[in-house]
Amino acid sequence: MTSARLRQVDRRPLYEQVSERLREFIDTSDMQPGDKLSNVRDLASQLSVGRSSIREAITALRTQGIVDVRHGDGIYLLKRPEDVISSLAAELVETHVDHPYIWETRQALETQCARLAATRASAEDLAELEDALVDMAAEVDAGAPGLVGDRRFHLGVATASHNPVLIRLLTGLREPLDRTSETSLTRPGRPQKSLADHYAILAAIRGGSSDDAAAEMLRHLVSTSDSLIDDSR
């Protein structure tokens, strides 16, 4: 007899799931800044959720600067989601933000991603993280720094957080973050240590402990970056 598998329950608040669906719709549509979205009633009907969840999701998008709510008129698109983060990333690159600030930001964002991933990661997310480490191990065994697998792993943890804002932030900041990884992984002995850290992070995420996953990620990033931060001050 074939054993059936139950799909994991999405533990995120409903409004977060609704907000993500609205962002995805904006991303894949031809909507441009100034265009009007459907009203709350129609959006609730299309997504089969209550109006209160739609209102909470719209509030989240408004806070992010993506939409504007004009009372008595409607909901208008201010910026496409990718533009919000792209402009921030471009500003960072253009102003040549020093490594210490990038590392400190990375520690904050990626530690929270690991914390969320411990309770939200799907079977597919975990498989992606495993595959990323297989890639990194092969690179390291071949004498390379392991940059491709490292990048894939960290993006995989962000994706497993299922928080669209964190995912956008880390994706938009990819260029300066990649610079920090390259600085670290090109030091002698660092690729092997980083790979071991990654396995510990994955084990904590798989174990479902938010505190353990956050602690392992922070320990990894602090051990990777503190000497570099001290050297650059």
Backbone as numpy.savetxt, mean C-alpha at the origin, in Angstrom:
# Nx Ny Nz CAx CAy CAz Cx Cy Cz
-14.31 -37.43 -2.06 -15.16 -36.25 -2.06 -14.26 -35.00 -2.06
-14.56 -34.04 -2.92 -13.76 -32.81 -3.01 -14.10 -31.89 -1.85
-13.08 -31.40 -1.17 -13.33 -30.50 -0.04 -13.48 -29.07 -0.55
-14.52 -28.42 -0.06 -14.78 -27.03 -0.47 -14.03 -26.08 0.45
-13.68 -24.91 -0.08 -12.99 -23.90 0.71 -13.85 -22.66 0.82
-13.94 -22.15 2.03 -14.68 -20.92 2.25 -13.79 -19.72 1.95
-14.34 -18.73 1.29 -13.59 -17.50 1.06 -13.44 -16.74 2.36
-12.30 -16.12 2.54 -12.08 -15.33 3.75 -13.01 -14.13 3.77
-13.46 -13.79 4.97 -14.34 -12.64 5.14 -13.51 -11.37 5.05
-14.00 -10.40 4.31 -13.32 -9.12 4.22 -13.60 -8.36 5.52
-12.56 -8.12 6.31 -12.73 -7.53 7.63 -12.77 -6.01 7.62
-12.57 -5.41 6.48 -12.57 -3.95 6.44 -13.97 -3.39 6.66
-14.07 -2.19 7.26 -15.37 -1.53 7.35 -15.98 -1.39 5.94
-17.30 -1.46 5.87 -17.97 -1.43 4.57 -17.66 -0.15 3.81
-17.57 0.98 4.51 -17.34 2.23 3.79 -15.98 2.22 3.09
-14.97 1.52 3.69 -13.66 1.43 3.04 -13.76 0.63 1.74
-14.55 -0.43 1.76 -14.73 -1.22 0.55 -15.46 -0.41 -0.51
-16.46 0.36 -0.08 -17.20 1.21 -1.02 -16.28 2.28 -1.60
-15.46 2.89 -0.74 -14.53 3.92 -1.20 -13.58 3.36 -2.24
-13.09 2.13 -2.00 -12.17 1.51 -2.96 -12.87 1.26 -4.29
-14.13 0.81 -4.25 -14.88 0.56 -5.49 -15.08 1.86 -6.26
-15.35 2.95 -5.56 -15.55 4.24 -6.23 -14.24 4.72 -6.86
-13.13 4.54 -6.15 -11.84 4.91 -6.72 -11.54 4.09 -7.97
-11.83 2.79 -7.90 -11.59 1.92 -9.05 -12.45 2.36 -10.24
-13.69 2.74 -9.96 -14.57 3.20 -11.03 -14.02 4.47 -11.69
-13.57 5.41 -10.85 -13.01 6.65 -11.39 -11.75 6.35 -12.21
-10.91 5.44 -11.68 -9.66 5.08 -12.37 -9.91 4.50 -13.76
-10.96 3.66 -13.87 -11.19 2.93 -15.12 -12.16 3.63 -16.05
-12.74 4.72 -15.59 -13.69 5.45 -16.43 -12.99 6.60 -17.13
-13.75 7.32 -17.94 -13.20 8.49 -18.63 -13.51 9.78 -17.88
-13.90 9.66 -16.61 -14.24 10.84 -15.83 -13.03 11.76 -15.70
-13.28 13.05 -15.78 -12.25 14.06 -15.65 -12.65 15.05 -14.57
-11.67 15.76 -13.98 -12.01 16.77 -12.97 -13.10 17.72 -13.47
-14.10 17.92 -12.62 -15.24 18.75 -12.99 -16.47 17.95 -13.34
-16.28 16.65 -13.65 -17.43 15.79 -13.97 -18.21 15.47 -12.70
-19.49 15.23 -12.89 -20.39 14.97 -11.76 -20.60 13.48 -11.58
-20.49 12.98 -10.34 -20.76 11.59 -10.05 -22.25 11.37 -9.85
-22.66 10.13 -9.84 -24.05 9.81 -9.53 -24.37 10.25 -8.11
-25.67 10.43 -7.82 -26.05 10.84 -6.48 -25.96 9.66 -5.50
-26.09 9.97 -4.22 -25.94 8.95 -3.17 -26.94 7.82 -3.35
-28.17 8.13 -3.68 -29.19 7.09 -3.84 -28.83 6.14 -4.97
-28.40 6.67 -6.10 -28.06 5.81 -7.24 -26.82 4.97 -6.95
-25.82 5.59 -6.29 -24.61 4.84 -5.95 -24.93 3.70 -4.99
-25.81 3.97 -4.02 -26.20 2.93 -3.07 -26.89 1.78 -3.79
-27.72 2.12 -4.77 -28.43 1.09 -5.53 -27.46 0.27 -6.39
-26.51 0.95 -7.03 -25.56 0.26 -7.91 -24.64 -0.68 -7.13
-24.28 -0.29 -5.91 -23.35 -1.10 -5.12 -24.07 -2.00 -4.10
-25.40 -1.88 -4.06 -26.22 -2.70 -3.14 -25.79 -2.52 -1.69
-25.59 -1.27 -1.29 -25.24 -0.96 0.10 -26.14 0.19 0.58
-26.11 0.44 1.86 -26.91 1.52 2.42 -26.35 2.89 2.08
-27.21 3.89 2.14 -26.78 5.24 1.80 -25.74 5.76 2.80
-25.83 5.32 4.05 -24.87 5.80 5.05 -23.45 5.36 4.69
-23.31 4.15 4.14 -21.98 3.67 3.73 -21.46 4.50 2.56
-22.35 4.87 1.64 -21.95 5.73 0.52 -21.49 7.08 1.05
-22.24 7.65 1.98 -21.88 8.97 2.52 -20.52 8.91 3.22
-20.26 7.84 3.98 -18.96 7.71 4.65 -17.84 7.57 3.63
-18.09 6.82 2.57 -17.08 6.65 1.53 -16.80 7.96 0.82
-17.83 8.71 0.54 -17.67 10.01 -0.12 -16.89 10.97 0.78
-17.17 10.91 2.08 -16.43 11.75 3.03 -14.95 11.41 3.00
-14.63 10.11 2.92 -13.22 9.69 2.84 -12.57 10.22 1.57
-13.28 10.13 0.44 -12.72 10.63 -0.82 -12.59 12.15 -0.80
-13.51 12.79 -0.11 -13.43 14.26 0.01 -12.21 14.66 0.83
-11.94 13.93 1.91 -10.77 14.19 2.74 -9.48 14.04 1.95
-9.49 13.10 1.01 -8.31 12.85 0.18 -8.16 13.86 -0.95
-9.14 14.75 -1.09 -9.07 15.75 -2.14 -9.48 15.24 -3.51
-10.20 14.11 -3.54 -10.59 13.51 -4.82 -11.93 14.04 -5.30
-12.88 14.27 -4.38 -14.20 14.77 -4.78 -14.56 15.99 -3.96
-15.54 16.73 -4.46 -16.10 17.88 -3.76 -17.61 17.68 -3.67
-18.16 17.88 -2.50 -19.61 17.74 -2.30 -20.22 19.13 -2.25
-21.04 19.42 -3.22 -21.71 20.72 -3.29 -23.16 20.51 -2.89
-23.48 20.93 -1.70 -24.81 20.68 -1.15 -25.89 21.30 -2.03
-26.87 20.49 -2.34 -27.95 20.93 -3.21 -27.63 20.81 -4.68
-26.40 20.42 -4.99 -25.99 20.30 -6.39 -25.52 18.89 -6.72
-24.56 18.37 -5.96 -24.09 17.02 -6.24 -22.64 16.80 -5.86
-22.10 15.67 -6.33 -20.73 15.26 -6.03 -19.90 15.40 -7.29
-18.81 16.15 -7.21 -17.99 16.43 -8.39 -16.56 15.91 -8.18
-15.98 15.45 -9.26 -14.60 14.97 -9.23 -13.65 16.17 -9.26
-12.75 16.23 -8.25 -11.74 17.28 -8.21 -10.44 16.84 -8.87
-9.99 15.65 -8.50 -8.77 15.09 -9.07 -8.96 13.59 -9.23
-8.39 13.05 -10.29 -8.38 11.60 -10.43 -7.47 11.04 -9.34
-7.78 9.86 -8.76 -7.00 9.33 -7.64 -5.50 9.29 -7.88
-5.09 8.88 -9.08 -3.65 8.78 -9.32 -2.97 10.14 -9.32
-3.72 11.21 -9.63 -3.14 12.54 -9.67 -2.80 13.05 -8.28
-3.56 12.61 -7.27 -3.32 13.07 -5.91 -1.95 12.64 -5.44
-1.61 11.38 -5.69 -0.32 10.86 -5.25 0.79 11.24 -6.21
0.50 11.27 -7.51 1.53 11.61 -8.49 2.11 12.98 -8.24
1.26 13.94 -7.87 1.76 15.28 -7.63 2.66 15.32 -6.41
2.33 14.54 -5.37 3.17 14.47 -4.18 4.51 13.84 -4.51
4.48 12.73 -5.25 5.72 12.05 -5.61 6.61 12.96 -6.45
6.01 13.65 -7.40 6.77 14.55 -8.27 7.43 15.66 -7.46
6.70 16.18 -6.49 7.25 17.25 -5.65 8.44 16.75 -4.85
8.34 15.53 -4.32 9.44 14.97 -3.55 10.69 14.79 -4.41
10.49 14.25 -5.61 11.63 14.01 -6.49 12.26 15.32 -6.92
11.42 16.31 -7.26 11.94 17.58 -7.75 12.70 18.35 -6.67
12.28 18.20 -5.41 12.93 18.95 -4.35 14.07 18.17 -3.69
14.33 16.95 -4.20 15.46 16.15 -3.71 15.40 15.96 -2.20
14.28 15.43 -1.70 14.14 15.16 -0.28 15.26 14.22 0.16
15.90 14.55 1.28 17.01 13.75 1.78 16.55 12.36 2.21
17.43 11.41 2.15 17.12 10.04 2.52 16.51 9.88 3.92
16.99 10.57 4.94 16.41 10.36 6.27 14.91 10.54 6.30
14.39 11.54 5.63 12.96 11.79 5.66 12.20 10.70 4.92
12.77 10.21 3.83 12.12 9.13 3.08 12.09 7.86 3.93
13.20 7.54 4.59 13.25 6.35 5.44 12.23 6.44 6.57
12.16 7.61 7.20 11.23 7.77 8.32 9.79 7.61 7.85
9.49 8.14 6.67 8.15 7.98 6.11 7.87 6.53 5.78
8.86 5.87 5.22 8.71 4.46 4.86 8.45 3.60 6.09
9.16 3.87 7.17 8.94 3.11 8.39 7.50 3.24 8.87
6.98 4.45 8.82 5.61 4.68 9.29 4.59 3.97 8.40
4.70 4.15 7.09 3.71 3.60 6.17 3.76 2.08 6.09
4.97 1.53 5.94 5.07 0.09 5.72 4.82 -0.72 7.00
5.10 -0.14 8.14 4.77 -0.82 9.39 3.26 -0.97 9.53
2.53 0.07 9.18 1.07 0.00 9.23 0.53 -0.98 8.18
1.14 -1.03 7.02 0.73 -1.99 6.00 0.86 -3.42 6.52
1.98 -3.71 7.16 2.20 -5.06 7.71 1.17 -5.36 8.79
0.88 -4.39 9.62 -0.12 -4.58 10.69 -1.48 -4.96 10.09
-1.89 -4.25 9.06 -3.19 -4.52 8.43 -3.16 -5.84 7.65
-2.04 -6.12 7.00 -1.92 -7.34 6.20 -2.12 -8.59 7.04
-1.73 -8.53 8.32 -1.84 -9.71 9.18 -3.28 -10.18 9.34
-4.23 -9.26 9.24 -5.64 -9.64 9.40 -6.44 -9.57 8.10
-5.83 -9.00 7.05 -6.58 -8.80 5.81 -6.05 -9.59 4.61
-4.84 -10.12 4.72 -4.22 -10.78 3.57 -5.04 -11.99 3.13
-5.27 -12.10 1.84 -5.96 -13.24 1.27 -4.95 -14.33 0.93
-5.46 -15.49 0.53 -4.58 -16.58 0.10 -3.73 -16.14 -1.09
-4.34 -15.34 -1.98 -3.62 -14.84 -3.16 -2.51 -13.87 -2.74
-2.79 -13.03 -1.74 -1.77 -12.10 -1.25 -0.58 -12.86 -0.68
-0.86 -13.88 0.12 0.22 -14.66 0.73 1.05 -15.38 -0.33
0.37 -15.89 -1.36 1.08 -16.57 -2.45 2.00 -15.59 -3.18
1.54 -14.36 -3.38 2.37 -13.34 -4.04 3.61 -13.02 -3.21
3.44 -12.93 -1.90 4.59 -12.65 -1.03 5.59 -13.80 -1.08
5.11 -15.02 -1.08 5.99 -16.17 -1.19 6.77 -16.17 -2.51
6.06 -15.89 -3.60 6.71 -15.85 -4.91 7.76 -14.74 -4.97
7.48 -13.61 -4.33 8.43 -12.51 -4.31 9.73 -12.92 -3.62
9.60 -13.69 -2.55 10.79 -14.13 -1.82 11.55 -15.21 -2.59
10.84 -16.02 -3.36 11.52 -16.98 -4.24 12.37 -16.22 -5.25
11.81 -15.15 -5.82 12.56 -14.32 -6.77 13.78 -13.69 -6.11
13.56 -13.14 -4.92 14.66 -12.46 -4.24 15.77 -13.44 -3.88
15.38 -14.63 -3.41 16.37 -15.64 -3.04 17.21 -16.04 -4.25
16.57 -16.19 -5.40 17.29 -16.55 -6.62 18.27 -15.45 -7.02
17.85 -14.19 -6.87 18.74 -13.07 -7.18 19.95 -13.07 -6.25
19.68 -13.23 -4.96 20.76 -13.19 -3.97 21.73 -14.35 -4.20
21.19 -15.54 -4.48 22.05 -16.70 -4.74 22.95 -16.47 -5.95
22.45 -15.66 -6.90 23.23 -15.37 -8.10 24.22 -14.23 -7.89
24.27 -13.69 -6.67 25.21 -12.63 -6.37 24.68 -11.23 -6.61
23.36 -11.10 -6.88 22.74 -9.80 -7.11 22.18 -9.25 -5.80
21.88 -7.95 -5.75 21.36 -7.36 -4.51 19.95 -7.84 -4.14
19.20 -8.35 -5.12 17.83 -8.80 -4.83 16.80 -7.70 -4.92
17.09 -6.67 -5.69 16.23 -5.49 -5.75 14.84 -5.78 -6.30
14.76 -6.63 -7.32 13.46 -6.91 -7.95 12.54 -7.65 -6.97
13.06 -8.70 -6.34 12.26 -9.43 -5.38 11.90 -8.60 -4.16
12.84 -7.76 -3.72 12.60 -6.87 -2.58 11.45 -5.92 -2.89
11.51 -5.31 -4.05 10.46 -4.36 -4.43 9.11 -5.06 -4.52
9.11 -6.25 -5.10 7.87 -7.02 -5.24 7.30 -7.38 -3.87
8.17 -7.74 -2.93 7.70 -8.12 -1.60 7.07 -6.94 -0.88
7.75 -5.80 -0.88 7.22 -4.65 -0.15 5.91 -4.13 -0.77
5.83 -4.14 -2.08 4.56 -3.76 -2.72 3.48 -4.79 -2.40
3.90 -6.06 -2.28 2.94 -7.11 -1.94 2.36 -6.94 -0.56
3.19 -6.51 0.40 2.69 -6.25 1.75 1.70 -5.08 1.73
2.04 -4.04 0.96 1.12 -2.90 0.85 -0.21 -3.35 0.25
-0.15 -4.15 -0.81 -1.38 -4.64 -1.45 -2.20 -5.47 -0.48
-1.52 -6.27 0.34 -2.21 -7.14 1.30 -2.87 -6.35 2.42
-2.52 -5.08 2.58 -3.18 -4.24 3.59 -4.61 -3.91 3.18
-4.86 -3.95 1.87 -6.17 -3.64 1.31 -6.66 -2.26 1.76
-5.70 -1.37 1.97 -6.02 0.02 2.26 -5.64 0.83 1.03
-6.62 1.32 0.27 -6.31 1.99 -0.99 -5.46 3.24 -0.84
-5.57 3.93 0.29 -4.78 5.15 0.49 -3.31 4.79 0.70
-3.04 3.80 1.54 -1.66 3.37 1.76 -1.04 2.83 0.47
-1.83 2.05 -0.27 -1.32 1.49 -1.53 -0.95 2.60 -2.49
-1.82 3.62 -2.60 -1.55 4.75 -3.50 -0.32 5.52 -3.06
-0.21 5.74 -1.75 0.95 6.48 -1.25 2.25 5.77 -1.59
2.31 4.48 -1.31 3.54 3.73 -1.54 3.84 3.55 -3.03
2.78 3.38 -3.82 2.98 3.27 -5.27 3.47 4.60 -5.84
2.86 5.69 -5.39 3.25 7.01 -5.89 4.65 7.42 -5.46
5.10 6.90 -4.31 6.42 7.23 -3.80 7.47 6.20 -4.20
7.14 5.36 -5.18 7.99 4.23 -5.52 9.41 4.64 -5.88
9.57 5.73 -6.65 10.92 6.11 -7.09 11.84 6.46 -5.93
11.44 7.36 -5.01 12.34 7.64 -3.88 12.51 6.43 -2.96
11.47 5.60 -2.82 11.60 4.41 -1.98 12.57 3.41 -2.60
12.53 3.28 -3.91 13.47 2.38 -4.59 14.91 2.83 -4.36
15.11 4.13 -4.26 16.47 4.64 -4.01 16.96 4.18 -2.64
16.07 4.17 -1.66 16.48 3.74 -0.32 16.84 2.25 -0.33
16.05 1.45 -1.06 16.34 0.02 -1.13 17.68 -0.24 -1.80
17.93 0.49 -2.86 19.20 0.30 -3.58 20.39 0.68 -2.69
20.24 1.77 -1.93 21.30 2.19 -1.03 21.61 1.12 0.00
20.54 0.49 0.52 20.71 -0.52 1.55 21.23 -1.84 0.99
20.61 -2.33 -0.06 20.90 -3.69 -0.54 22.23 -3.81 -1.29
22.85 -2.71 -1.60 24.15 -2.78 -2.25 25.30 -2.77 -1.23
24.97 -2.77 0.07 26.00 -2.89 1.10 26.36 -4.36 1.32
27.61 -4.67 1.63 28.02 -6.07 1.83 27.19 -6.77 2.91
26.71 -7.97 2.60 25.98 -8.78 3.55 24.52 -8.42 3.75
24.11 -7.28 3.21 22.75 -6.81 3.46 21.69 -7.64 2.72
21.91 -8.07 1.48 20.85 -8.83 0.80 20.42 -10.08 1.57
21.38 -10.83 2.10 21.05 -12.05 2.84 20.26 -11.72 4.11
20.69 -10.66 4.83 20.00 -10.26 6.06 18.59 -9.78 5.74
18.44 -9.00 4.68 17.14 -8.49 4.29 16.19 -9.63 3.92
16.72 -10.62 3.21 15.90 -11.76 2.82 15.39 -12.50 4.06
16.27 -12.71 5.04 15.86 -13.37 6.28 14.79 -12.56 7.00
14.94 -11.24 7.01 13.94 -10.36 7.63 12.59 -10.52 6.94
12.63 -10.61 5.62 11.39 -10.74 4.86 10.65 -12.03 5.21
11.39 -13.10 5.36 10.76 -14.37 5.75 10.10 -14.25 7.12
10.74 -13.51 8.04 10.16 -13.31 9.37 8.88 -12.47 9.29
8.89 -11.47 8.41 7.70 -10.64 8.22 6.55 -11.47 7.66
6.85 -12.29 6.66 5.83 -13.14 6.06 5.26 -14.12 7.08
6.12 -14.69 7.91 5.66 -15.63 8.92 4.71 -14.95 9.90
5.01 -13.71 10.27 4.15 -12.98 11.20 2.81 -12.63 10.55
2.85 -12.24 9.28 1.61 -11.94 8.58 0.76 -13.19 8.45
1.38 -14.29 8.08 0.67 -15.56 7.96 0.09 -16.00 9.30
0.80 -15.68 10.39 0.32 -16.05 11.72 -0.87 -15.24 12.19
-1.15 -14.12 11.51 -2.34 -13.35 11.82 -2.22 -12.39 12.99
-0.99 -12.17 13.48 -0.79 -11.25 14.60 -0.39 -9.87 14.08
-1.27 -8.91 14.26 -0.99 -7.55 13.79 0.24 -6.97 14.48
0.33 -7.16 15.79 1.46 -6.61 16.54 2.78 -7.23 16.11
2.79 -8.56 15.91 4.02 -9.23 15.49 4.45 -8.78 14.09
3.47 -8.67 13.18 3.79 -8.27 11.81 4.34 -6.85 11.77
3.72 -5.96 12.53 4.20 -4.58 12.58 5.60 -4.51 13.19
5.81 -5.29 14.26 7.12 -5.28 14.93 8.22 -5.81 14.02
7.93 -6.87 13.27 8.93 -7.44 12.37 9.27 -6.46 11.24
8.24 -5.81 10.68 8.49 -4.85 9.61 9.30 -3.66 10.13
8.92 -3.13 11.28 9.65 -1.99 11.83 11.08 -2.37 12.17
11.28 -3.55 12.76 12.62 -4.01 13.09 13.48 -4.09 11.82
12.89 -4.63 10.76 13.60 -4.74 9.49 13.99 -3.37 8.94
13.06 -2.45 8.90 13.33 -1.15 8.31 14.27 -0.32 9.17
14.15 -0.45 10.50 15.05 0.29 11.38 16.47 -0.25 11.26
16.63 -1.58 11.24 17.97 -2.15 11.12 18.59 -1.83 9.77
17.73 -1.67 8.78 18.21 -1.35 7.43 18.64 0.10 7.32
17.92 0.98 8.02 18.06 2.40 7.72 18.79 3.23 8.76
18.82 2.81 10.03 19.33 3.71 11.06 20.77 4.16 10.81
21.64 3.24 10.40 23.03 3.63 10.15 23.13 4.58 8.97
22.26 4.38 7.98 22.27 5.27 6.82 21.78 6.65 7.21
20.74 6.71 8.06 20.23 7.99 8.51 21.29 8.73 9.32
21.96 8.01 10.22 23.00 8.64 11.05 24.14 9.17 10.18
24.51 8.42 9.14 25.62 8.83 8.29 25.29 10.08 7.48
23.98 10.30 7.20 23.62 11.40 6.31 23.27 12.68 7.05
23.22 12.61 8.37 22.84 13.82 9.12 24.01 14.78 9.24
